Amino acid sequence: MKKILLAVDGSVKSKKAAKKAGKVAKALGAQITVINVVTINNKYKSAYSKSKIKRLMEERKQEIKKGKKILSETEALLKDKGIEVYKILRKGDPSKWICEKAKKGKFDLVILADKGESKIKRFSLGNTSDKVVRYMSTSVLIVK
């Protein structure tokens, strides 16, 4: 087992999953690719005013900036343990991107938290973990 895909969203549980991934990678001598998928709402398509479109585009920029920060923080945590780390930022459906990257990248293990940022955002990573487990042929470790 040499390649681990770690999905993160910045939540407390996601940080716990990153720590677990670090332990697994260290024990196995594996590299970790960290993926953050920014869920971007396309509400701006139905917006009718320029000011509303501008505000929604600014929200999109902030979400991307947040995603990059999450990746950098996770990278620093793992590199401090001497682990080789790669980062991926995508926009869209998290489960789709995680499954696609895991298959195309021929990862041996996918690690993610069971729930995302909040109970309200259960849809985000919680639902993602359910889908990833269902659709992946690769081994998946869900961290609670």
C-alpha positions as CSV (number, residue, x, y, z in Angstrom):
1,M,0.0,0.0,0.0
2,K,1.8,3.1,-1.3
3,K,-0.8,5.6,-2.3
4,I,-3.4,7.2,0.0
5,L,-6.1,9.7,-1.0
6,L,-7.2,11.8,1.9
7,A,-10.4,13.9,1.5
8,V,-10.6,17.0,3.8
9,D,-13.1,19.8,4.3
10,G,-11.6,21.7,7.3
11,S,-14.0,20.2,9.9
12,V,-12.8,18.9,13.2
13,K,-13.5,15.3,12.1
14,S,-11.7,16.0,8.9
15,K,-8.6,17.0,10.9
16,K,-8.9,13.8,12.9
17,A,-9.0,11.9,9.6
18,A,-5.8,13.7,8.5
19,K,-4.0,12.7,11.7
20,K,-5.2,9.1,11.2
21,A,-4.0,9.2,7.6
22,G,-0.6,10.4,8.8
23,K,-0.2,7.5,11.1
24,V,-1.3,5.0,8.4
25,A,1.1,6.5,5.8
26,K,4.0,6.6,8.3
27,A,3.5,3.0,9.2
28,L,3.3,1.9,5.6
29,G,5.7,4.3,4.0
30,A,3.0,5.6,1.8
31,Q,2.5,9.0,0.2
32,I,-0.7,11.0,0.7
33,T,-2.6,13.0,-1.9
34,V,-4.9,15.4,-0.1
35,I,-8.1,16.5,-2.0
36,N,-10.5,19.3,-1.1
37,V,-13.6,19.7,-3.2
38,V,-15.2,23.1,-2.9
39,T,-19.0,22.8,-3.2
40,I,-19.9,25.8,-5.2
41,N,-23.5,26.7,-5.5
42,N,-24.4,27.9,-9.0
43,K,-27.1,30.3,-7.7
44,Y,-25.6,33.1,-9.7
45,K,-27.0,31.6,-12.9
46,S,-30.5,32.5,-11.8
47,A,-29.5,35.9,-10.3
48,Y,-31.0,38.8,-12.1
49,S,-29.0,41.7,-10.8
50,K,-25.3,42.5,-11.4
51,S,-24.8,43.2,-7.7
52,K,-26.2,39.8,-6.7
53,I,-24.0,38.1,-9.3
54,K,-21.0,40.1,-8.0
55,R,-21.7,39.0,-4.4
56,L,-22.1,35.4,-5.4
57,M,-18.9,35.4,-7.4
58,E,-17.1,36.9,-4.3
59,E,-18.5,34.0,-2.2
60,R,-17.1,31.6,-4.8
61,K,-13.7,33.2,-4.5
62,Q,-13.8,33.0,-0.7
63,E,-14.7,29.3,-0.9
64,I,-11.8,28.6,-3.2
65,K,-9.5,30.5,-0.9
66,K,-10.8,28.5,2.1
67,G,-10.2,25.3,0.2
68,K,-6.6,26.2,-0.6
69,K,-6.0,27.1,3.1
70,I,-7.4,23.8,4.2
71,L,-5.1,22.0,1.8
72,S,-2.0,24.0,3.0
73,E,-2.8,23.3,6.7
74,T,-3.3,19.6,6.1
75,E,-0.1,19.5,4.0
76,A,1.9,21.1,6.8
77,L,0.5,18.7,9.4
78,L,1.5,15.7,7.3
79,K,4.9,17.0,6.1
80,D,5.9,17.6,9.7
81,K,5.6,13.8,10.1
82,G,7.9,13.3,7.1
83,I,5.2,12.2,4.7
84,E,5.3,12.9,1.0
85,V,2.2,15.0,0.2
86,Y,0.4,16.2,-2.9
87,K,-2.6,18.5,-3.0
88,I,-5.7,18.7,-5.3
89,L,-8.4,21.3,-5.2
90,R,-11.5,20.7,-7.2
91,K,-14.9,22.4,-7.6
92,G,-18.2,20.5,-7.7
93,D,-19.6,17.3,-6.2
94,P,-17.1,15.9,-3.6
95,S,-18.1,12.3,-3.9
96,K,-17.8,12.4,-7.7
97,W,-14.3,14.0,-7.6
98,I,-13.0,11.7,-4.8
99,C,-14.2,8.5,-6.6
100,E,-12.9,9.7,-9.9
101,K,-9.5,10.7,-8.5
102,A,-9.2,7.5,-6.5
103,K,-9.8,5.3,-9.6
104,K,-7.7,7.3,-12.1
105,G,-4.9,7.7,-9.6
106,K,-4.9,4.0,-8.7
107,F,-5.0,4.8,-5.0
108,D,-4.7,1.9,-2.5
109,L,-6.8,3.5,0.2
110,V,-9.2,6.4,0.5
111,I,-9.5,8.1,3.9
112,L,-12.2,10.6,5.0
113,A,-14.3,11.6,7.9
114,D,-17.9,10.3,8.4
115,K,-19.4,13.8,8.6
116,G,-18.5,17.2,7.3
117,E,-18.4,20.7,8.7
118,S,-21.7,20.7,10.6
119,K,-25.0,18.9,11.0
120,I,-26.6,21.3,8.6
121,K,-23.8,20.4,6.1
122,R,-24.3,16.7,6.5
123,F,-25.0,16.8,2.8
124,S,-21.5,17.9,2.2
125,L,-19.0,15.3,3.6
126,G,-21.4,13.0,5.5
127,N,-23.3,12.1,2.4
128,T,-20.0,12.0,0.5
129,S,-18.6,9.3,2.8
130,D,-21.7,7.2,2.2
131,K,-21.4,7.6,-1.6
132,V,-17.6,6.9,-1.6
133,V,-18.1,3.7,0.4
134,R,-20.8,2.6,-2.0
135,Y,-19.1,3.3,-5.3
136,M,-15.5,2.6,-4.6
137,S,-13.7,-0.6,-5.4
138,T,-10.7,0.7,-3.5
139,S,-10.5,0.2,0.3
140,V,-12.0,3.1,2.2
141,L,-11.3,4.1,5.8
142,I,-14.0,6.3,7.5
143,V,-12.8,8.1,10.5
144,K,-15.4,8.9,13.2
